């Protein structure tokens, strides 16, 4: 893919009518090398992200005293900056989250999917932990950030083969190039409706973070259905999602997402509370105005399981869809 092809594709995507979701197009290491010949950075939201090209890595994992999480409350005051992880644009998740999920729910050589991969935190962790992975993002610039952060050599201890990592420019609502029931773990972090606009500069068509709330929920339903389709029976899909406020009242985005994924056929395995850190600026701004509400300082990690058979819906009836469609 040369620069002219990239520019043409961007123009098509920017102007197209999203009656049909964007098809998956694999972006390889060779595509990335062509891209960085003329680009030193990309812009995500309103943040300039430098493409490092050559990484100088100090460590390939968290500190030696790291212990995987054992409870349903997770807190990471140190968000984690090992390997190529960088917390330099809003909304990307701490590498501790996919690390915990990958270690808990997969084995070496199994397949991990992040269909809204952002800066590629999940894929970097998969590479470090010897798991194969597929990443998808609707923003080509984000895909190039991911390729940049995967641009390092590393062989996990005791691993016999190097993991396969594939990246696609595509849409989480159209996982056409992923075989049905082929994924062992989905670990992803969707936009929290339109709280953060990830394509503010380009106004990218199809970007979930650009949609009105009702439309966002409608499209998240399609994402839940695609997730269910590609996941193996008995395996899990983990989603990090948070809430917001409107007119000083709580808007439980997470509960709507919970219902959407249960409606798609998933069973709720875990509801993990993830505490938020690094909120100093927001806290000071809000406290200075003495608002009459509490600062939201948590997010949810819902861990859904795809049942192995329809018989499990009765066994886990208190953890699955509990309402009738005519009651919604």
C-alpha positions in Angstrom: 0.0 0.0 0.0 1.7 3.2 -1.1 0.9 6.8 0.0 -1.5 7.4 -3.0 -3.5 4.3 -2.2 -3.7 5.4 1.5 -4.9 8.9 0.5 -7.5 7.5 -1.9 -8.8 5.0 0.6 -9.2 7.7 3.2 -11.1 9.9 0.8 -13.4 7.1 -0.1 -14.0 6.2 3.6 -14.6 9.8 4.5 -17.3 10.3 1.9 -19.0 6.9 1.7 -22.5 6.2 2.8 -22.2 3.6 5.6 -25.2 1.5 4.4 -22.6 -1.2 4.2 -19.9 -1.5 6.9 -16.3 -1.1 5.9 -14.7 -4.4 4.7 -11.6 -5.7 6.5 -8.3 -4.9 4.8 -5.2 -6.4 6.2 -2.4 -3.9 7.0 1.0 -5.6 7.1 4.4 -4.7 8.4 5.3 -3.8 4.8 2.4 -1.4 4.5 3.6 0.2 7.7 7.1 0.6 6.3 5.7 2.4 3.3 3.6 4.6 5.5 6.4 5.8 7.7 8.6 6.8 4.7 6.6 10.1 4.6 4.9 10.2 8.0 6.6 10.8 11.4 3.3 11.1 13.3 -0.5 10.7 13.2 -3.2 12.6 15.0 -5.7 10.7 17.2 -8.5 12.9 18.5 -6.5 16.1 19.0 -3.2 14.5 20.1 -0.1 14.1 17.9 1.2 10.6 18.2 4.8 10.1 17.2 5.7 7.0 15.2 8.8 5.8 16.9 10.0 3.5 14.1 12.9 2.2 16.2 12.0 1.4 19.8 14.5 1.3 22.7 12.8 -1.0 25.1 13.9 -1.0 28.8 11.6 -3.9 30.0 9.3 -6.4 28.4 6.9 -6.8 31.3 5.7 -5.3 34.6 7.9 -5.3 37.7 8.9 -8.6 39.3 6.4 -8.2 42.2 3.5 -8.2 39.7 0.7 -10.6 40.7 -2.4 -11.3 38.6 -5.6 -10.0 39.9 -7.7 -12.3 42.1 -10.8 -10.1 43.0 -13.5 -8.2 41.2 -12.0 -4.8 42.0 -8.9 -3.8 39.9 -6.8 -0.8 40.6 -3.7 0.3 38.7 -2.2 3.5 40.1 0.8 2.8 37.8 -0.9 2.3 34.4 2.1 0.4 33.0 4.7 1.5 30.5 6.7 -1.5 29.7 7.6 -2.6 26.2 6.0 -0.2 23.7 3.0 0.8 25.8 2.4 4.5 26.0 -0.6 6.2 27.6 -0.4 9.2 25.3 -3.9 9.5 24.0 -7.1 9.5 25.9 -9.2 6.4 26.2 -6.6 3.6 25.7 -6.6 1.1 28.5 -3.8 0.0 30.9 -1.8 -3.0 29.7 -2.5 -4.6 33.1 -6.1 -5.2 31.9 -5.4 -7.3 28.8 -2.5 -9.0 30.6 -4.8 -10.2 33.3 -7.4 -11.3 30.9 -5.0 -13.1 28.6 -3.3 -14.9 31.4 -6.6 -15.9 33.0 -8.5 -17.1 29.9 -6.0 -18.3 27.3 -3.1 -20.5 26.8 0.0 -20.0 24.7 -0.8 -20.2 20.9 -4.5 -19.4 21.3 -6.2 -16.6 19.5 -7.0 -13.2 21.0 -9.2 -10.6 19.2 -9.4 -6.8 19.8 -11.8 -5.5 17.2 -11.6 -1.9 18.5 -7.8 -2.0 19.1 -7.0 1.7 19.3 -3.3 2.0 20.0 -2.8 -1.8 20.2 -2.3 -2.4 23.9 -4.0 -5.8 23.6 -2.0 -6.9 20.7 1.3 -5.9 22.3 0.4 -7.9 25.3 -0.6 -10.9 23.2 2.8 -10.8 21.5 4.6 -10.5 24.8 2.7 -13.5 26.2 3.0 -15.8 23.2 -0.6 -15.6 22.0 -1.7 -15.2 18.4 -3.8 -12.1 17.9 -6.1 -10.2 15.5 -6.7 -6.4 15.8 -9.2 -4.3 13.9 -9.7 -0.5 13.9 -11.8 1.8 11.7 -9.1 4.5 11.8 -6.2 3.7 9.5 -4.0 6.1 11.5 -4.7 4.0 14.6 -3.8 0.9 12.7 -0.4 2.4 11.8 0.1 3.3 15.5 -0.5 -0.3 16.3 2.0 -1.5 13.6 4.5 0.9 15.1 4.1 -0.5 18.6 4.4 -4.0 17.3 7.6 -3.2 15.6 10.0 -4.9 18.1 11.5 -8.3 18.4 10.7 -10.5 21.3 10.5 -14.2 21.9 8.6 -15.2 25.1 10.6 -17.4 27.5 10.1 -21.1 26.7 8.1 -20.3 23.6 8.9 -22.5 20.6 7.2 -20.3 17.9 6.7 -16.6 17.4 3.0 -15.6 17.7 1.0 -14.5 14.6 -0.2 -10.9 14.9 -2.6 -9.6 12.2 -3.9 -6.1 12.0 -6.9 -4.9 9.8 -8.3 -1.6 8.8 -12.0 -2.4 9.2 -15.1 -2.2 11.3 -16.0 -4.2 14.5 -19.5 -4.6 13.0 -18.2 -6.6 10.0 -15.6 -9.3 11.0 -16.0 -11.0 7.6 -12.4 -12.2 7.4 -12.4 -13.9 10.8 -13.7 -17.5 10.8 -16.8 -18.2 12.8 -16.0 -19.8 16.3 -12.2 -19.3 15.8 -11.4 -16.9 18.7 -10.4 -17.9 22.2 -10.7 -14.5 23.9 -12.1 -11.1 22.9 -10.6 -8.3 24.9 -11.7 -4.8 23.8 -12.4 -1.3 24.9 -15.1 0.4 22.9 -15.8 4.2 23.0 -18.1 5.3 25.8 -20.7 6.7 23.3 -19.5 10.1 22.1 -17.6 11.2 25.3 -14.3 11.1 23.4 -14.3 11.7 19.7 -11.4 9.7 18.3 -11.6 11.1 14.8 -12.4 14.7 15.6 -10.1 16.1 12.9 -11.3 13.8 10.1 -14.9 13.2 11.2 -14.5 9.6 10.0 -17.7 8.0 8.7 -18.8 5.0 10.8 -16.8 6.0 13.9 -18.9 5.0 17.0 -17.5 7.9 19.0 -19.2 10.3 16.5 -22.7 8.8 16.9 -25.7 10.1 18.9 -26.4 7.9 21.9 -29.4 5.9 20.5 -27.5 5.2 17.3 -24.4 4.2 19.3 -26.4 1.6 21.2 -27.9 0.3 17.9 -24.4 -0.2 16.5 -23.0 -1.8 19.7 -25.7 -4.4 19.3 -24.2 -5.3 15.9 -20.8 -5.5 17.5 -22.1 -7.9 20.2 -23.6 -10.1 17.5 -20.3 -10.2 15.5 -18.4 -11.0 18.7 -20.7 -13.9 19.5 -20.3 -15.2 16.0 -16.5 -15.4 15.9 -16.0 -16.6 19.5 -15.6 -20.3 20.3 -18.3 -21.9 22.5 -17.3 -21.8 26.1 -14.8 -18.9 25.6 -15.1 -15.3 26.9 -15.5 -11.8 25.6 -14.3 -9.0 28.0 -15.5 -5.4 27.5 -14.3 -2.4 29.4 -17.0 0.2 29.5 -17.7 3.3 31.6 -20.5 5.7 32.4 -21.1 9.5 32.2 -23.4 12.3 33.3 -25.8 14.5 31.5 -27.5 17.5 33.1 -25.7 16.5 36.3 -27.4 13.1 36.4 -25.9 9.6 36.0 -26.1 8.0 32.5 -25.4 4.2 33.0 -23.9 3.4 29.6 -22.4 0.2 31.0 -25.8 -1.2 32.0 -27.1 -0.7 28.4 -24.1 -2.5 27.0 -24.6 -5.3 29.5 -28.1 -5.8 28.3 -27.0 -5.6 24.6 -24.5 -8.4 25.1 -26.8 -10.6 27.1 -29.5 -10.1 24.4 -26.9 -11.3 21.8 -26.7 -14.6 23.6 -23.8 -14.2 26.1 -23.9 -15.2 29.7 -22.3 -12.9 32.3 -19.3 -14.5 34.0 -17.8 -11.6 35.8 -18.5 -7.9 36.6 -15.2 -6.3 37.5 -14.9 -2.8 38.8 -11.8 -1.0 37.6 -10.9 2.1 39.6 -9.8 5.2 37.7 -6.6 7.0 38.3 -4.8 10.0 36.9 -7.9 12.2 37.2 -6.2 15.1 39.0 -7.1 17.8 36.4 -10.7 16.7 36.2 -11.1 16.4 39.9 -9.7 19.8 40.6 -11.9 21.4 37.9 -15.1 19.8 39.3 -14.3 20.3 42.9 -13.6 24.0 42.4 -17.2 24.4 41.2 -18.6 22.5 44.1 -21.0 20.4 42.0 -23.7 18.5 43.8 -22.7 15.1 42.5 -19.8 12.6 42.9 -16.9 12.3 40.5 -17.3 9.0 38.6 -14.1 7.0 39.5 -14.9 3.5 38.3 -15.5 1.6 35.1 -16.8 -1.9 34.4 -15.1 -4.9 32.9 -17.9 -7.2 31.9 -16.6 -10.8 31.2 -19.2 -12.6 29.1 -19.1 -16.3 28.2 -20.5 -17.8 25.1 -22.5 -20.9 26.1 -21.4 -24.3 24.8 -25.1 -25.3 24.2 -28.6 -23.8 24.6 -29.1 -26.0 27.7 -26.8 -23.6 29.6 -29.2 -20.8 29.4 -31.4 -22.6 31.9 -28.5 -23.5 34.1 -27.2 -19.9 34.2 -30.6 -18.2 34.0 -29.7 -15.7 36.7 -26.6 -14.7 34.7 -28.2 -14.5 31.3 -31.0 -12.5 29.6 -33.8 -12.2 32.2 -36.3 -10.0 30.3 -38.8 -10.6 27.5 -38.4 -8.5 24.4 -41.8 -6.9 24.8 -40.7 -5.6 28.2 -37.8 -3.6 26.8 
